Amino acid sequence: MKNEGSIKIDRDDFLIVLDERGEETTSKGLAEFLETHRRMGTKRLTFFIGDAPGVSDAVKAKAKTLMSLSKMTFPHELARAILLEQLYRACTILRGEKYHYE
């Protein structure tokens, strides 16, 4: 992001910064995370993916949590695709659909 210091986060937003040093979770864990925030009435979950140099300490300081997609590093475009797929997978898990197999 060219000017990440100016990101606008509303008071009710729950900012999740994707960072390789963040907490890893499973697909089921992400589903549980989403369900917990739905039940808590969280207004909006906001996921932030940094660009090639990563995410600044200023943005990380605004985060309510740091989450990792993997211990590996991905280009931000690929991280976006992986995050979207995982959000889709989490929603199908919550709906009890057969997208997630164990």
Long-range contacts (C-beta under 8 A, 24 or more apart in sequence): 1-50, 1-51, 4-50, 4-55, 4-56, 4-58, 4-59, 5-56, 5-58, 5-59, 7-48, 7-59, 7-62, 9-46, 9-62, 10-43, 10-44, 12-42, 12-43, 12-44, 13-43, 13-44, 13-45, 13-46, 14-42, 14-43, 14-44, 14-45, 14-46, 14-64, 14-65, 15-46, 15-48, 15-62, 15-63, 15-64, 15-65, 16-45, 16-46, 16-47, 16-48, 16-63, 16-64, 16-65, 16-66, 16-67, 17-48, 17-50, 17-55, 17-59, 17-60, 17-62, 17-63, 17-65, 17-66, 17-67, 18-47, 18-48, 18-49, 18-50, 18-55, 18-66, 18-67, 18-68, 18-69, 18-79, 18-83, 19-50, 19-54, 19-55, 19-60, 19-66, 19-67, 19-68, 20-68, 20-70, 20-71, 20-72, 20-73, 21-66, 21-68, 22-65, 22-66, 22-67, 22-68, 23-65, 23-66, 23-67, 23-68, 24-67, 24-68, 24-69, 24-70, 24-71, 25-67, 27-86, 27-89, 27-90, 27-93, 27-100, 28-93, 28-100, 30-86, 30-87, 30-89, 30-90, 31-89, 31-90, 31-91, 31-93, 31-94, 33-90, 34-87, 34-90, 34-91, 34-94, 35-94, 47-83, 49-76, 49-79, 49-80, 49-83, 50-76, 51-76, 52-76
